[in-house]
Amino acid sequence: MTFQSRQWPILDFDPSPEALLNPTHENLGLQVPRQFVMAFVGKQVPLYAWSHHARRLGTFSCVSQKIPIYQVKGKHRSIGICAAPVGAALAVQLLDWLIGYGAQQIIVTGSCGTLNALPENKFLIPTAALRDEGTSYHYLPPQRWVALDSKLIAQLQQTLFKHGYDCTLCRTWTTDGFFRETQDLVNCRQQEGCSVVEMECAALAACAQFRKVQLAQLLYSADTLAAGQHQNRHWGRQVQGLALRLSIASLQEMPATEKKEP
């Protein structure tokens, strides 16, 4: 596929993997673990890192914030963990940077809003995300949906069931418009099969596909848009730490490879 300009600039996808500014342009000499967890869970990441004597590998720096990158030792392998910034564009900037420095199997965890009458603190695993944001269109040609990695999805399911937690497979609506989730749009997304909404999944999945790595996401239900109104509930805070621990466990419990991992 070669570049072809279209009427709408957001659809001008260029398949070249090389850009004028690449994720590893700083040449930091950093090596992050192949298995990595990005987590939209507030202060839970530094708390987990401190309590598990994690090693700090480096820092992802952008104009608005600095994000520490940690390594946690496990039985079969080390797992990388870091907090994730809200919003597709910056979250993908971080993901692309992590991939550039060695991440290959990534689990993302964070909250979602519900479009249906789902209870709070319920675990969901998206199989596909509706691309109603801008970032994914810089990583994949225009399509309505993007799929997440089936093998990592199965691994997440296995881990949750092993630890005694139920989870539901779903489709998610990824949008940039936090304050533009109108009733007509909610109805439309429900009709297309979306049961939840968030702001990053489609973009992260597109980046992972473009860079040829595996990515899955563990969501937990927080606020709700069901019944024609918005309710904060408690933003899913009750399971933030648990979602992080289950995501890490899922990567740690993957079968050990023949080659010993760092």
C-alpha positions in Angstrom: 0.0 0.0 0.0 1.3 3.4 -0.9 0.3 6.8 0.5 -2.8 8.4 -1.1 -4.3 11.6 0.1 -8.0 11.6 0.7 -10.7 14.3 1.1 -10.5 14.2 4.9 -7.0 14.5 6.4 -7.7 12.1 9.2 -8.0 9.3 6.6 -4.5 10.1 5.1 -2.8 6.9 6.3 0.8 6.3 5.3 1.9 2.7 5.9 5.6 3.5 6.2 7.0 2.3 9.6 9.7 5.0 9.5 8.8 8.6 10.5 10.9 11.7 10.7 10.6 11.4 14.5 10.7 7.8 15.7 9.9 6.4 19.2 13.5 5.7 20.0 14.9 9.0 18.6 16.5 9.8 22.0 18.5 6.5 21.8 18.3 6.0 25.6 19.8 2.5 25.6 16.8 1.4 27.6 15.6 -2.2 27.6 12.1 -2.9 29.0 10.7 -6.4 29.6 8.9 -8.1 26.7 5.9 -8.5 28.9 4.4 -5.2 30.0 1.4 -3.8 31.8 0.1 -0.2 31.2 -2.4 0.8 33.8 -5.0 3.6 34.1 -5.3 3.0 37.8 -4.3 6.2 39.5 -1.7 5.8 42.3 -1.9 2.0 42.3 1.2 1.6 40.1 3.7 3.3 42.4 2.1 1.6 45.4 2.5 -1.8 43.8 6.1 -1.0 42.7 7.0 0.1 46.2 5.5 -2.9 47.9 7.1 -5.3 45.5 10.6 -3.8 45.5 10.4 -3.0 41.8 13.4 -1.7 40.0 13.0 1.7 38.3 14.3 1.4 34.7 13.8 4.9 33.4 11.2 7.6 32.7 8.9 8.4 29.8 8.9 12.2 29.5 6.6 14.4 27.6 5.6 18.1 27.9 2.9 17.5 30.5 4.3 14.7 32.7 6.9 12.2 33.6 6.0 8.5 33.9 8.3 6.1 35.8 8.9 2.8 34.2 9.3 -0.2 36.6 10.4 -3.8 36.4 8.9 -6.4 38.8 10.5 -9.8 39.2 8.3 -12.9 38.7 8.7 -16.7 38.8 9.2 -17.1 35.1 10.1 -13.6 33.9 10.3 -9.9 34.8 7.2 -7.8 34.1 7.3 -4.1 33.2 4.7 -1.8 34.6 3.9 1.8 34.4 1.0 4.2 34.8 -0.9 5.2 31.6 -1.9 8.7 30.7 -5.6 9.3 29.8 -6.4 10.0 26.2 -5.6 8.1 23.0 -2.9 10.3 21.6 -0.6 10.4 24.7 -1.4 6.8 25.7 -0.3 5.6 22.2 2.8 7.8 22.4 3.8 5.9 25.5 2.9 2.5 24.1 4.9 3.1 20.9 7.9 4.3 23.0 7.7 1.1 25.1 7.5 -1.1 22.0 10.5 0.7 20.6 12.5 -0.3 23.8 11.4 -3.9 23.8 7.8 -4.5 24.9 6.1 -7.2 22.9 3.2 -8.6 24.9 1.2 -5.8 26.5 -1.8 -5.9 28.8 -3.6 -2.6 29.4 -6.0 -2.2 32.3 -8.3 0.6 33.2 -11.9 1.7 33.7 -14.8 2.0 31.3 -18.3 3.5 31.3 -21.2 1.2 30.7 -23.8 1.7 27.9 -26.0 -1.0 29.3 -27.2 -1.8 32.8 -24.0 -3.4 34.0 -23.0 -3.3 37.6 -20.0 -1.4 38.8 -16.6 -3.2 39.3 -17.4 -5.8 36.7 -14.4 -7.2 34.7 -14.7 -7.0 30.9 -12.3 -8.0 28.1 -12.8 -6.3 24.8 -12.4 -8.4 21.7 -12.8 -5.4 19.3 -13.0 -1.6 19.6 -15.0 0.9 17.5 -12.5 3.5 16.2 -14.3 6.8 17.1 -11.0 8.6 17.9 -8.3 10.1 15.8 -5.0 8.3 16.8 -5.8 4.9 15.4 -6.0 6.3 11.8 -2.3 7.1 11.9 -1.5 3.4 12.5 -4.0 1.5 10.4 -6.0 2.1 7.2 -9.6 3.4 7.7 -11.9 0.7 9.1 -14.7 0.8 11.6 -13.3 -1.8 14.0 -9.9 -2.9 15.3 -9.4 -6.3 17.0 -7.4 -7.1 20.0 -5.0 -10.1 20.3 -6.9 -13.4 20.7 -4.1 -15.2 22.5 -3.7 -12.6 25.2 -7.4 -12.4 25.6 -7.5 -16.1 26.3 -4.6 -15.7 28.7 -6.5 -13.0 30.6 -9.6 -15.1 30.7 -7.7 -18.1 32.1 -6.0 -16.0 34.8 -9.3 -14.4 36.0 -11.1 -17.7 36.2 -8.1 -19.3 37.9 -8.2 -16.6 40.6 -11.9 -16.9 41.0 -13.2 -13.8 39.1 -15.8 -13.7 36.4 -15.2 -11.7 33.2 -17.3 -10.9 30.1 -16.0 -10.5 26.5 -17.4 -7.3 25.0 -17.1 -4.7 22.2 -16.1 -1.2 23.3 -16.6 2.2 21.9 -13.4 4.3 21.9 -14.0 8.0 21.7 -12.1 11.2 22.1 -15.2 13.1 23.0 -15.6 12.7 26.8 -18.3 15.4 26.9 -19.9 14.4 23.5 -21.5 11.1 24.4 -25.0 12.1 23.3 -28.1 9.8 23.7 -28.3 9.3 19.9 -24.6 8.3 19.7 -25.1 5.9 22.7 -28.1 4.3 21.0 -26.1 3.9 17.8 -23.1 2.3 19.5 -25.4 0.0 21.4 -27.0 -1.1 18.2 -23.5 -1.9 16.8 -22.9 -4.2 19.8 -20.9 -1.9 22.1 -21.6 -2.4 25.8 -18.9 -0.1 27.2 -17.1 3.1 26.3 -13.6 4.4 27.0 -11.0 6.6 25.4 -7.9 4.6 24.4 -8.5 0.9 23.4 -8.9 1.3 19.7 -5.8 3.5 19.4 -3.7 1.2 21.5 -4.9 -1.9 19.5 -4.1 -0.2 16.2 -0.6 0.8 17.3 0.1 -2.8 18.5 -1.1 -4.2 15.2 1.0 -1.7 13.2 4.1 -2.5 15.3 3.3 -6.3 15.1 3.1 -6.9 18.9 0.3 -8.4 21.0 -2.0 -6.4 23.1 -5.1 -7.1 25.2 -7.1 -5.0 27.7 -8.7 -5.7 31.0 -11.5 -3.2 31.7 -13.6 -2.8 34.8 -16.9 -1.0 34.8 -17.0 2.4 36.5 -19.6 5.1 35.6 -22.7 4.4 33.6 -24.6 6.0 30.7 -27.5 3.5 30.9 -31.1 4.6 31.3 -30.6 7.9 29.5 -28.5 9.6 32.2 -24.9 9.6 33.5 -24.0 8.4 37.0 -20.5 8.6 38.4 -21.1 5.8 40.9 -17.6 5.4 42.4 -15.5 5.3 39.2 -14.6 1.7 39.8 -12.1 2.6 42.5 -12.9 -0.6 44.5 -11.1 -2.8 41.9 -8.3 -0.6 40.6 -5.6 -2.4 42.5 -7.1 -5.8 41.8 -7.2 -5.1 38.1 -3.5 -4.2 38.1 -2.6 -7.3 40.1 -4.6 -9.6 37.8 -3.0 -8.0 34.7 0.5 -8.6 36.1 -0.5 -12.2 37.1 -1.8 -12.9 33.6 1.6 -12.2 32.1 3.5 -13.9 34.9 1.5 -17.1 34.5 2.1 -17.4 30.8 4.0 -20.7 30.0 7.7 -20.2 30.3 9.6 -20.0 27.0 12.6 -22.1 26.2 14.8 -19.0 26.2 15.1 -17.6 29.7 13.7 -14.1 29.8 15.3 -11.2 31.7 
